């Protein structure tokens, strides 16, 4: 009897709950219908107000729509009302009315609506309407869309929907908007993995690239050691730089050289070059570029039956040109240096640079970047310091970049003498817009290496006032590391509490947790380090990697905390079995990294 009553009571509860849900659904449906009706009325009233040029009413209706979307955003969106009043107007074929809002609403307030409207169109593959929207903007409101506003639109769009950048750009270009150097630099930097696609899109739309843009492209390809893209961008840059185009004779000579390389006949290519009668034609940068490009490609990929073409053969060709007084300009000199450096022929690269200096040819600033990288890789820091003195009077920005590289090298080596010799140069270096945080991050590490804790904390406070987000993120690990080395646990916890509880200012990643765990272990706060690993990582959306496990296990073993180490591994095996398997494989292949009994 009691059991039947319990079942009946439960059934009543379920029925009551279902009635409540149905009632709520009806209410939501009713509210949604009311919201849609309100939105429809706002659209109609906006159109009337815009036709009458009634600015006050337009602003009032716009902010009414903002309030409506804020309260009923999901319901309106599901009913096809768009993300905001602009996208709603566009959906009902009132794009001209939507764009007219730009005339009345503060452009800094409406920019987010405009970006969301573009995103909505592009997500639905409505490229035609997106281009039409750009066209209306260009025709009616181009004066509002200055270079700075377009740049802000770009940054906001990349933040919201980076993967749709190509159709967004295509629409902008089709309307006749011309991106500035700053615009191009930002987009090529952010989309480093799609640089060729974006470059070609801009180029096909008649966009001209400055030498500064080409310099950034070349430096990017240097870092990635991508010879194909480097060659592509380099040739385009040379074509841009030439005041005169190749005449018919020069084109014929160039064709002979190119064909010889296509047929894998480098000796024929060299012969064709030497048979050019005019030294003026021989010294044309495009012809020299194709000659040396082909030689480096062959050198990298092919051997021949009786004689291998190597870097010494290429250098011999270069020296013969020098003896014949054929002019090698700074661009060709740079290309030769990069080619030799990528083929691990530092001595030839140095000789090319020496010849350029002796001939009073001023090398482009980016010439020194691959050379300095090569010197640092070979621990030839004395030569780097010599170069620093040479370029300082000529290239402020590049001098500071290389100064950061040099100090960073000394930081990683823990070379206090080297740091002390150069740290004041960086302290006194002028701060360039957008790069000051890089200087500060390097300085933060340098102060720590020198044991100057007060300078570390003071600089961090200065950085906190100036920077946030991505700019500040690299410095977080540096700060935690330096406190771990020369600070105390109270200071460490205070800074971590501030950093870990302010996600809007500090963008945390797994490396920051690694640094915090390592610093805790330096202060022998093993229980707290284990707590961060086993609890806080997952709570904050992170999964450890092999490096994270090593960061915790190595000090535990060093201080003979074997039980704790075994518990950590058991936790990993239970929580992340795949990671445990990966870690076991790592230890088997790298037994020197750790010494602990691991169950497979």
Secondary structure, 3 states (H helix, E strand, C coil): CHHHHHHHHHHHHHHHHHHHHHHHHHHHHHHHHHHHHHHHHHHHHHHHHHHCCCHHHHHHHHHHHHHHHHHHHHHHHHCCCCCCHHHHHHHCCCHHHHHHHHHHCCHHHHHHHHHHHHHHHHHCCCHHHHHHHHHHHHHHHCCCCCHHHHHHHHHHHHHHHHHHHHHHHHHHHHCCCCCCHHHHHHHHHHCHHHHHHHHHHHHHCCCCCCHHHHHHHHHHHHHHCCHHHHHHHHHHHHHHHCCCCCCHHHHHHHHHHHHHHHCCCHHHHHHHHHCCCCHHHHCCHHHHHHHHHHHHHHHHHCCCCCCCCCHHHHHHHHHHHHHCCCCCCHHHHHHHHHHHHHCCCHHHHHHHHHHHHHCCCCCCCCHHHHHHHHHHHCCCHHHHHHHHHHHCCCCHHHHHHHHHHHHHHHHHHCCHHHHHHHHHHHHCCCCCCCCHHHHHHHHHHHHHHCCCHHHHHHHHHHHHHHCCCHHHHHHHHHHHHHHHHHCCHHHHHHHHHHHHCCCCCCCCCHHHHHHHHHHHHHCCCHHHHHHHHHHHHHHCCCCCCHHHHHHHHHHHHHCCCHHHHHHHHHHHHHHCHHHHHHHHHHHHHCHHHCCCCCCC
